[in-house]
Amino acid sequence: MLTRRTLGLSTAAFALTVSLSGAAMAQKTVIEFWHGLPQPLGGQLEQVVKGFNDSQDKVQVNASFKGSYPETMQAAIAAFRAGNAPHVVQMFEVGTATMMAAGPAIKPVHELMKETGAALDPKAYIPAVAGYYASKDGKMMALPFNSSTSIMFYNKDLFAKAGLDPNKAPATWPELIAATKALKAAGVACPFTTSWPTWVQFEQLGAIHDTPFASQANGFGGLNAELKINAPLYAKHIQTLVDLQKDGQFKYGGRDNKPDGLFPSGECAIIQGSSGLRSRIVKEATFAWGAAPLPYWPDQIKGEPKNGIIGGAAFWVMTSPKRTPAEYKAVSEFFTYLAQPGIDAKWHMDTGYVPVTFKGVEKAKAEGFYEKNPGADVPAAQLTRTPTTENTMGLRLGNLPEIRNIIQEELEKAFQGQQTVQQALDSSVQRGNVVLRNFERANKN
């Protein structure tokens, strides 16, 4: 602690110093920023915020962890209703439709930047990222920041043990099935698992095969969207997973990211999950491993596989009755700082999230990051390998977290033999559409 004695100041001089520093702090515009990243990622995000605070002397951003993404979302909604919403809230991608429908609760980023005279070029962002957080006419509604996608990680040591090429990951589903069969024969108890079952095995599957997850361009075209996941592609795919499970080639490890630990522990030889899992694998795995794009079904695709879709979160600007132009100006300065390629690239290299700008990718490449970390470029490459279509821009569906839980419930019944795959998919569509209709009624203008 700094005291008058340690600074070597007289009582009067010390009092003046304290007074001046307090006045300087009082002159700063204070911005409240709520986020949903636990440690260690939360600490890394708070270091980014500290970097902004240290870069200038007019704005102080206070970063606060508010629990999981759903908890942060609920806290922000409650705060808005009470008239004291934070200036900025980090919202996970499946909350996008809810935020889009929030009306006066949010200030779209394109409006913020125009009002404050700040420059933010939507074309600087990877289309699969920018499109997810854009309005129908392409205007940015939120600032993309921590984005991820789904990829595949595989245990090279176990591949070698099974007589498979450790430097060649399965590119198609038939190749993956053959690999899991060889792994099982070699005595591997868990050849293959998946994290985030709905995101990876439904949402990403549809995008890669350019097949709708829902009508109305996966919800981008309007609130009257309906689920389409009982189509032949999904039926074939989920039936394959059920069959692989029966044969001991696939392990259902649970909902959401519960299965994440099955791969770095060495239990499962292959996992399909978030690209953000990479940082955990780096820290925990004691074996050689590789990263590769998600596989595809050659007989279910026209041409090459399409771009994957993003996960992660974006930063939304919230409104409040007492919010001032100076506060919005401060938020725009914070966002301008975050949008720099150097910040984007460093966050990507430090955390395993994908760079959200083209220049962020270029900067990471120029610094030799991908040469030193083979496979770290897979997520960005998968996101940018084709132009986006209406089936690959992502999902804009109301109450998507609830729909994901419904799909997981029905999926589990199929894995347990309580119903057929087609019954599981039909029931998911029927129940999910009820959720969509409720959201539509609640948010129709």
Secondary structure, DSSP 8 states (H G I E B T S, - for coil): ---HHHHT--HHHHHHHHHHHHHHHHHSEEEEEEE---TTHHHHHHHHHHHHHHH-SSEEEEEEE-SSHHHHHHHHHHHHHTT---SEEEEEGGGHHHHHTTGGGEE-HHHHHHHHT----GGGB-HHHHGGGB-TTS-B-SEEEEEE-EEEEEEHHHHHHTT--TT----BHHHHHHHHHHHHHTT-SEEEEESSHHIIIIIIHHHHTT--SBHHHHTTT-TT--B-TTSHHHHHHHHHHHHHHHTTS-B---STTGGGGGTTTTSEEEEEEEGGGHHHHHHH--S-EEEE---B-GGG-SSS------EEEEEEEE--TT--HHHHHHHHHHHHHHTSHHHHHHHHHHH--B-SBHHHHHHHHHTTHHHHSTTTTHHHHHHHSS---TTTS----TTHHHHHHHHHHHHHHHHTTSS-HHHHHHHHHHHHHHHHHHHHHHH--
